[in-house]
Amino acid sequence: MSQPLHLPISKTAAQIAPFRVMKILGQAKALETQGRDIIHMEIGEPDFASLPCVHQAAMQAAEKGITHYTPTLGLPALREKLSEFYQNFYNAKIPAGRVVITPGSSSALQLVLTAILNPNDTVLMPDPTYPCNRQFVELLQANVESIPVDVTTNYQLTTQLLEKHWQPHIKAVMVASPANPTGTLIEQEELLKMANFLAEKNCYFIVDEIYQGLVYDRPAESILGHEKTPENIIVINSFSKFFGMTGWRLGWTIAPAHLIDILDRLGQNLYLSAPTPSQYGALAVLEPEALSELETRRQTFQHRRDRLISAMQNAGFKLKTLPAGAFYIYWDVSAFTDDSEQFCAELLEQTGVAITPGTDFGKSGGKTHVRLAYTNNRIEEAVERIAQFTKQLS
Ligand SMILES: Cc1ncc(COP(=O)(O)O)c(C=O)c1O
């Protein structure tokens, strides 16, 4: 018998941290197969299926034989439709030529970071943040500088924090509004101030608006809706969350004009084009009737958020911040644990409630925070189970 080979893997890839929520999801599914009743509040995707009009449009395209690649930058009709969407809803004049369709916003993030970063450049982001952003930057051999944020700034970066942490080697700043895992927003005036501060420094500002339509108590907004915006802004968005199309893998970026050609060339090499049936589905989901159904779903999420907040408050749990968007609550569990991973594992094992440890999202408060996603309707029952569990800890 020959000796097993020791075939190497890339050092950069080997350092990639796992997405812990997937581990929790795996454990929860395993318990489910054993017959346990699990309440899923770990995964960040709507529990609703995509709308029937999406299925019909995709099927119709496929039946007509439209199953080939689209241009790399996206189906021209979809780029046009998104340009109209920005005009109609955000009063933003975005030429279709600046809209780039991608396979999920995950690809949009990778594409723009690949387009702008050199090895050893630095990207600034808040801690906690969407975890994949750190990995995308590190895969490009650039450095992440995480700024711990807390309740005093609504868990978001501010112009003041940018001024304080400014270093000349910073190439880009990444924020999300509403954010994952906190559901908090950055006020539009503040976003614009940050963009202008960074423009003066010749630095890109990547604004992830993927939870844009999922805001409560106020209308949805875009940084591009301001009358005058500097050229350093790169907006990221997706059909996954508000549009309920996670599995269709479709997102987009609105990039400055000078980046479009390089994004095109990168896309041509990295994935050729976004899925064609999905792009036809997306054309249908941007029609007024579909948008009004999505509005009803948004109201359902709002109602769930309100129920979750009151159930938690009634159980005596303190919430430091009330989420204004997305479908998450970021909860400080330091009264019960300093090991959020163990907390989540035991909660799942003992009560069947699956939630995500804060360590997925950052180092600063990760061990003492957890994320609850209200993508499940069994809200009061989940909180009751959590309350039973924490009683034995305090
Ligand atoms: C803030 C944020 N950005 C980007 C993504 C990527 O989503 P998708 O690739 O499905 O568009 C997610 C997914 O949860 C997210 O929370």
The ligand as a Gaussian input file, in Angstrom:
#p B3LYP/6-31G(d) Opt

LIG

0 1
 C      -25.421000      41.930000       5.526000
 C      -25.419000      40.832000       4.507000
 N      -24.823000      41.048000       3.323000
 C      -24.790000      40.091000       2.378000
 C      -25.371000      38.840000       2.593000
 C      -25.307000      37.812000       1.472000
 O      -26.580000      37.470000       0.976000
 P      -26.885000      36.931000      -0.498000
 O      -25.609000      36.392000      -1.063000
 O      -27.928000      35.877000      -0.312000
 O      -27.394000      38.096000      -1.309000
 C      -26.010000      38.576000       3.806000
 C      -26.633000      37.258000       4.074000
 O      -27.141000      36.962000       5.125000
 C      -26.042000      39.601000       4.801000
 O      -26.636000      39.428000       5.991000

